[in-house]
């Protein structure tokens, strides 16, 4: 019921428009049976012109965990024409009404500053939580590399000297090898939910981004999955068999390659998509900090519809 061309034009013209709020991202999510997208649009009654979009995804784990893990996630929204408060409020109301009986909580993972809208969120039962991120400004290669730590530059050089290289994934088999490393990393260290392989294969076919894989002696040892739009390239998932080959640092190579990939295409920013809550120990934050990005705190908003199931699910 939403004019998809008008939807796409609205996202393209909005100062904070991003890939996660576009019609192609909705199509990608719709094609994966393990996920369900939702979208609310504010439209003009006269001509159906789009004045606001809020898009996200409903996720749940498999089996018994399904009942205790029902959640809705939004990246980079809501988007309202001229940051109109009435439109923002209407979009949030629509999302809450759509989801409150289906999911345990609804979380907004802010890709830009939404503190001006905090009162609107809080009136609808959302709580603000501080959450950090790093943005790497993509000017010229010399200035970007000049902000890397000396250790990062040394790791990149040593990895190359030892024969490691990076290329774009060329096939589903490349994606499957990347996913195998990622799945092992999540099982051993990260211990958080990870979508199934079909999600990553679908992203490869969607055209929404790029996979960059790290090779050493003919074997894939790491990589990064990056959605992008005309402004930014985003780190969504990254992994590497770090520490297994002396002086080869696949996670560093993958991240550097994604930054350079955006540089070469004239994008303005590499977005790390999160660096943990301030004041909490988070080793990944230190890893990301050494690429010289700007530390920002855009936070998250979360509305919990079932406090008991939320506590139990955690």
C-alpha positions as CSV (number, residue, x, y, z in Angstrom):
1,X,0.0,0.0,0.0
2,X,3.0,2.3,0.0
3,X,4.3,3.8,-3.2
4,X,7.7,2.2,-3.4
5,X,9.1,4.8,-5.8
6,X,8.0,7.6,-3.5
7,X,9.4,5.7,-0.5
8,X,12.7,5.4,-2.2
9,X,12.8,9.1,-3.2
10,X,12.0,10.1,0.4
11,X,14.9,8.0,1.8
12,X,17.2,9.3,-0.9
13,X,16.4,12.9,-0.1
14,X,16.3,12.7,3.7
15,X,19.5,14.0,5.4
16,X,19.6,10.8,7.5
17,X,18.3,8.4,4.8
18,X,20.0,5.1,5.0
19,X,20.0,1.6,3.4
20,X,18.1,0.0,6.4
21,X,15.0,2.1,5.7
22,X,14.8,1.5,1.9
23,X,12.4,-0.7,-0.1
24,X,15.2,-3.0,-1.3
25,X,16.1,-3.7,2.3
26,X,12.4,-4.6,2.9
27,X,12.5,-7.0,0.0
28,X,15.7,-8.6,1.3
29,X,14.1,-9.2,4.7
30,X,10.9,-10.5,3.2
31,X,12.8,-13.2,1.3
32,X,14.2,-14.8,4.5
33,X,11.7,-17.0,6.3
34,X,13.5,-16.6,9.6
35,X,12.8,-12.8,9.7
36,X,9.8,-10.6,9.2
37,X,10.1,-7.0,8.3
38,X,7.6,-4.3,9.3
39,X,7.1,-0.8,8.0
40,X,5.0,2.2,8.8
41,X,4.7,5.1,6.5
42,X,3.3,8.6,6.9
43,X,1.6,9.6,3.6
44,X,-0.3,12.6,2.4
45,X,-4.0,11.9,2.0
46,X,-4.2,14.0,-1.2
47,X,-1.5,12.5,-3.3
48,X,0.0,9.7,-1.2
49,X,3.4,11.5,-0.9
50,X,5.6,9.8,1.6
51,X,6.5,12.1,4.6
52,X,7.9,9.5,7.0
53,X,9.2,5.9,7.2
54,X,9.9,3.6,10.0
55,X,11.1,0.1,9.0
56,X,12.5,-2.7,11.2
57,X,12.6,-6.5,11.6
58,X,11.0,-9.0,13.9
59,X,13.5,-11.7,15.0
60,X,13.3,-14.8,17.2
61,X,15.5,-17.8,17.9
62,X,14.6,-21.4,16.9
63,X,12.9,-24.0,19.1
64,X,12.1,-23.4,22.7
65,X,14.0,-20.1,22.7
66,X,11.6,-18.7,20.2
67,X,9.0,-17.7,22.8
68,X,11.5,-16.0,25.0
69,X,13.4,-14.1,22.2
70,X,10.7,-12.4,20.2
71,X,12.1,-8.9,19.5
72,X,11.8,-6.1,17.0
73,X,14.9,-4.1,15.9
74,X,15.1,-0.8,14.0
75,X,18.3,0.5,12.5
76,X,18.4,4.1,11.3
77,X,14.8,5.2,11.9
78,X,12.3,6.7,12.3
79,X,12.7,9.2,9.5
80,X,10.3,12.1,9.3
81,X,10.1,15.0,6.8
82,X,11.9,18.0,8.4
83,X,12.2,16.0,11.6
84,X,8.5,16.8,12.2
85,X,7.5,15.7,15.7
86,X,3.9,14.9,14.8
87,X,5.0,12.5,12.0
88,X,7.7,11.0,14.3
89,X,5.0,10.4,17.0
90,X,2.6,8.9,14.5
91,X,5.2,6.5,13.2
92,X,6.2,5.3,16.7
93,X,2.6,4.9,17.7
94,X,2.0,2.8,14.6
95,X,5.0,0.6,15.4
96,X,4.0,0.1,19.0
97,X,0.4,-0.7,18.1
98,X,1.6,-3.2,15.5
99,X,4.1,-5.0,17.6
100,X,3.2,-4.8,21.3
101,X,1.2,-8.1,21.2
102,X,3.8,-9.9,19.1
103,X,7.2,-9.1,20.6
104,X,8.7,-8.8,24.0
105,X,10.5,-5.6,23.2
106,X,11.1,-3.0,20.5
107,X,14.6,-1.5,20.2
108,X,15.9,1.4,18.1
109,X,19.6,1.2,17.3
110,X,20.3,4.8,16.4
111,X,22.6,5.5,13.5
112,X,22.3,9.3,14.1
113,X,21.4,11.7,16.9
114,X,17.8,11.2,18.0
115,X,18.1,13.0,21.3
116,X,15.8,15.8,20.2
117,X,13.1,13.2,19.8
118,X,13.7,11.7,23.3
119,X,10.5,13.2,24.8
120,X,8.4,11.6,22.0
121,X,10.0,8.2,22.7
122,X,9.6,8.5,26.4
123,X,5.9,9.4,26.2
124,X,5.4,6.1,24.5
125,X,7.2,4.1,27.1
126,X,10.7,3.9,25.6
127,X,13.8,4.3,27.8
128,X,17.0,5.8,26.5
129,X,20.2,3.9,27.0
130,X,23.7,5.3,26.2
131,X,25.5,3.4,23.5
132,X,28.7,4.3,21.7
133,X,29.8,4.1,18.1
134,X,32.7,5.1,15.8
135,X,32.4,7.0,12.6
136,X,35.4,7.1,10.3
137,X,35.3,10.2,8.0
138,X,36.3,9.2,4.5
139,X,38.3,12.1,2.9
140,X,41.5,11.1,1.2
141,X,43.5,7.9,1.8
142,X,46.4,9.7,3.4
143,X,44.3,11.5,6.0
144,X,42.3,8.3,6.8
145,X,45.5,6.3,7.3
146,X,47.0,9.1,9.3
147,X,44.4,8.6,12.0
148,X,45.2,4.8,12.3
149,X,47.2,3.8,15.3
150,X,50.8,2.7,14.6
151,X,50.0,-0.8,15.7
152,X,47.1,-1.0,13.1
153,X,49.4,0.1,10.3
154,X,52.1,-2.4,11.4
155,X,49.5,-5.2,11.5
156,X,48.2,-4.4,8.0
157,X,51.8,-4.3,6.6
158,X,52.9,-7.5,8.3
159,X,49.7,-9.3,7.2
160,X,50.4,-8.3,3.6
161,X,54.1,-9.3,3.9
162,X,52.9,-12.8,5.1
163,X,50.8,-13.2,1.9
164,X,47.3,-12.3,3.2
165,X,45.1,-10.4,0.8
166,X,41.5,-9.1,0.5
167,X,39.0,-9.4,-2.4
168,X,35.3,-9.2,-3.0
169,X,33.4,-12.4,-2.5
170,X,32.7,-13.9,-5.9
171,X,30.3,-16.7,-5.1
172,X,28.0,-18.2,-2.5
173,X,30.8,-20.6,-1.5
174,X,32.8,-17.6,-0.5
175,X,29.9,-16.4,1.7
176,X,29.5,-19.9,3.2
177,X,33.2,-20.0,4.2
178,X,32.8,-16.5,5.7
179,X,29.7,-17.6,7.6
180,X,31.4,-20.7,9.0
181,X,34.1,-18.6,10.6
182,X,31.5,-16.1,11.8
183,X,29.4,-18.8,13.4
184,X,32.4,-20.3,15.2
185,X,33.3,-16.9,16.5
186,X,29.8,-16.3,17.8
187,X,29.7,-19.7,19.5
188,X,33.1,-19.4,21.2
189,X,33.4,-15.8,22.1
190,X,30.5,-13.5,21.3
191,X,27.7,-15.7,22.6
192,X,24.9,-13.7,21.1
193,X,22.2,-14.7,18.5
194,X,23.3,-15.0,14.9
195,X,21.0,-15.3,11.9
196,X,21.1,-18.5,9.9
197,X,23.2,-19.0,6.8
198,X,20.3,-18.2,4.5
199,X,20.2,-14.7,5.8
200,X,23.8,-14.1,4.7
201,X,23.3,-15.9,1.3
202,X,20.3,-13.7,0.7
203,X,22.3,-10.5,1.5
204,X,24.8,-11.6,-1.2
205,X,22.1,-11.8,-3.8
206,X,20.3,-8.6,-2.7
207,X,22.8,-6.1,-4.1
208,X,22.5,-4.1,-0.8
209,X,26.2,-4.4,0.1
210,X,29.5,-6.2,-0.4
211,X,31.3,-9.0,1.2
212,X,35.1,-8.6,1.4
213,X,37.0,-11.8,2.3
214,X,40.5,-12.2,3.5
215,X,42.6,-15.0,1.9
216,X,45.8,-16.6,2.9
217,X,47.4,-19.4,0.8
218,X,44.2,-20.0,-1.1
219,X,42.0,-20.2,2.1
220,X,39.5,-17.7,3.4
221,X,40.4,-16.8,6.9
222,X,38.1,-13.8,7.6
223,X,35.9,-11.2,6.1
224,X,33.4,-8.4,6.5
225,X,29.7,-8.0,5.5
226,X,29.0,-4.3,4.6
227,X,25.7,-2.8,3.6
228,X,26.1,0.6,1.9
229,X,24.1,3.5,0.6
230,X,25.3,6.6,-1.3
231,X,26.7,8.2,1.8
232,X,28.0,5.5,4.1
233,X,29.4,2.0,4.2
234,X,28.5,0.0,7.4
235,X,30.2,-2.8,9.3
236,X,27.4,-5.2,10.0
237,X,29.3,-8.5,10.6
238,X,33.1,-9.0,10.7
239,X,35.2,-12.0,11.6
240,X,38.6,-13.5,11.3
241,X,40.7,-16.4,12.4
242,X,42.8,-14.1,14.5
243,X,45.8,-15.5,16.3
244,X,46.0,-18.7,14.2
245,X,48.6,-17.5,11.7
246,X,51.6,-15.6,13.0
247,X,51.6,-11.9,12.0
248,X,48.4,-12.3,10.0
249,X,45.5,-10.2,11.3
250,X,42.4,-11.0,9.2
251,X,39.9,-8.9,11.2
252,X,42.1,-5.9,10.9
253,X,42.6,-6.5,7.2
254,X,38.8,-6.9,6.6
255,X,38.0,-3.7,8.4
256,X,40.7,-1.7,6.6
257,X,39.5,-3.1,3.3
258,X,36.0,-1.9,4.0
259,X,37.2,1.6,4.9
260,X,39.2,1.7,1.7
261,X,36.3,0.3,-0.4
262,X,34.2,3.3,0.8
263,X,37.1,5.7,0.1
264,X,37.5,4.5,-3.4
265,X,33.8,5.1,-4.1
266,X,33.6,8.6,-2.8
267,X,31.5,7.8,0.3
268,X,31.6,10.2,3.3
269,X,31.7,7.8,6.3
270,X,32.5,4.3,7.5
271,X,30.0,3.4,10.3
272,X,31.1,0.7,12.8
273,X,27.4,0.3,13.9
274,X,28.2,0.1,17.6
275,X,30.9,0.2,20.2
276,X,29.2,-0.8,23.4
277,X,27.8,1.1,26.4
278,X,30.2,3.8,27.9
279,X,31.8,2.9,31.1
280,X,31.5,-0.8,30.5
281,X,34.5,-3.0,29.5
282,X,34.1,-3.8,25.9
283,X,37.2,-5.1,24.1
284,X,35.8,-4.6,20.7
285,X,35.6,-0.8,21.4
286,X,39.4,-0.7,21.7
287,X,39.8,-2.7,18.4
288,X,37.6,-0.2,16.6
289,X,39.1,2.9,18.2
290,X,42.5,2.1,16.6
291,X,41.1,2.9,13.2
292,X,41.0,6.6,14.2
293,X,37.2,7.2,14.0
294,X,35.2,9.8,15.9
295,X,33.6,8.4,19.1
296,X,29.9,9.3,19.1
297,X,27.1,8.5,21.5
298,X,23.7,8.2,19.7
299,X,22.3,5.7,22.1
300,X,19.4,3.3,21.8
301,X,15.7,3.4,22.7
302,X,13.9,0.4,24.0
303,X,10.3,-0.3,24.9
304,X,9.7,-3.5,26.9
305,X,6.2,-4.9,26.4
306,X,6.6,-7.9,28.6
307,X,9.0,-7.3,31.5
308,X,8.8,-10.8,32.9
309,X,9.6,-12.5,29.5
310,X,12.3,-9.9,28.9
311,X,14.1,-10.8,32.1
312,X,13.7,-14.4,31.5
313,X,14.9,-14.1,27.9
314,X,18.0,-12.3,29.0
